[in-house]
Amino acid sequence: MTYALYYSPSTAAMAPHMLLRELGVEFELRRVDTQKGEHRNEAYTKLNPNGLIPAFEHDGMILWEAAAICTYLCDLHPEAGFAPDVGTKQRGEFYKWMIWLTNTVQPDLIGWFYPDRYVPAENAEQYKMTMLDRLMPRYAILDERLRDRDWLVGDRITAVDLYAFMLSRWTRNMPRRARDLPNLRRLLDRVMARPATQKVYEIEGIAEPFF
Ligand SMILES: N[C@@H](CCC(=O)N[C@@H](CS)C(=O)NCC(=O)O)C(=O)O
């Protein structure tokens, strides 16, 4: 079995990277230099035709979409418990949170980071503020969910917590941040303290602020 993760530091590759380290499996890390535009070159777009990071290879089979990669890895390593068992109610909740994070929270984050892809330059600042106004109630939903629990699904860490951590840290330089919400902050601290997370930060060379 060979796994390879195509990544660039501090991107959507982070949750799959964290999960691979949590699982303790062998994998190759292949850096794509986005500064040089390598994510748009012919070799990379053969792997991910969207020209986006990450991509993942498993014995010649290619996946893209960070949430799909995470869920697939959970399925390949059920013994590690990073997703509840298939067919359980908790698995249903796992899908709910994972899909909501990737199709509701993540697009608004992309809108914040790349307003020029959606509106003319003169409207960019206003568009970013609209994204921020949409994002913060979504982080409040996570915060409320965590009011009386340690993890988003069940009673142990799952891939959904890693994904929520990744998307929360994308707010670290915004005027309002996920870490300002106290229950969510506890989750971020808990995930940050894990050896797998520390290793990812070390290897990706991520400096403060951490989230
Ligand atoms: N929905 C995709 C989004 C991936 C994505 O937006 N990747 C960003 C980095 S965080 C990227 O490659 N950006 C380069 C670009 O847009 O040119 C996923 O979750 O895998």
The ligand as an SDF file (V2000), in Angstrom:
LIG
                    3D

 20 19  0  0  0  0  0  0  0  0999 V2000
  -12.6500   22.0810   -2.1750 N   0  0  0  0  0  0  0  0  0  0  0  0
  -11.2130   21.9240   -2.3050 C   0  0  0  0  0  0  0  0  0  0  0  0
  -10.5950   23.2910   -2.1200 C   0  0  0  0  0  0  0  0  0  0  0  0
   -9.1020   23.2560   -2.1920 C   0  0  0  0  0  0  0  0  0  0  0  0
   -8.5040   24.6580   -2.1850 C   0  0  0  0  0  0  0  0  0  0  0  0
   -9.2050   25.6730   -2.2130 O   0  0  0  0  0  0  0  0  0  0  0  0
   -7.1670   24.6960   -2.1640 N   0  0  0  0  0  0  0  0  0  0  0  0
   -6.4710   25.9700   -2.1570 C   0  0  0  0  0  0  0  0  0  0  0  0
   -5.4440   26.0040   -1.0510 C   0  0  0  0  0  0  0  0  0  0  0  0
   -6.2210   26.0410    0.4970 S   0  0  0  0  0  0  0  0  0  0  0  0
   -5.6980   26.1320   -3.4460 C   0  0  0  0  0  0  0  0  0  0  0  0
   -5.1800   25.1850   -3.9940 O   0  0  0  0  0  0  0  0  0  0  0  0
   -5.6100   27.3690   -3.9140 N   0  0  0  0  0  0  0  0  0  0  0  0
   -4.8430   27.7150   -5.0540 C   0  0  0  0  0  0  0  0  0  0  0  0
   -5.6430   28.5260   -5.9950 C   0  0  0  0  0  0  0  0  0  0  0  0
   -6.8520   28.7160   -5.7740 O   0  0  0  0  0  0  0  0  0  0  0  0
   -5.0680   28.9980   -6.9770 O   0  0  0  0  0  0  0  0  0  0  0  0
  -10.7050   20.9480   -1.2450 C   0  0  0  0  0  0  0  0  0  0  0  0
  -11.2220   20.9760   -0.1310 O   0  0  0  0  0  0  0  0  0  0  0  0
   -9.7950   20.1510   -1.5290 O   0  0  0  0  0  0  0  0  0  0  0  0
  1  2  1  0
  2  3  1  0
  2 18  1  0
  3  4  1  0
  4  5  1  0
  5  6  2  0
  5  7  1  0
  7  8  1  0
  8  9  1  0
  8 11  1  0
  9 10  1  0
 11 12  2  0
 11 13  1  0
 13 14  1  0
 14 15  1  0
 15 16  2  0
 15 17  1  0
 18 19  2  0
 18 20  1  0
M  END
$$$$
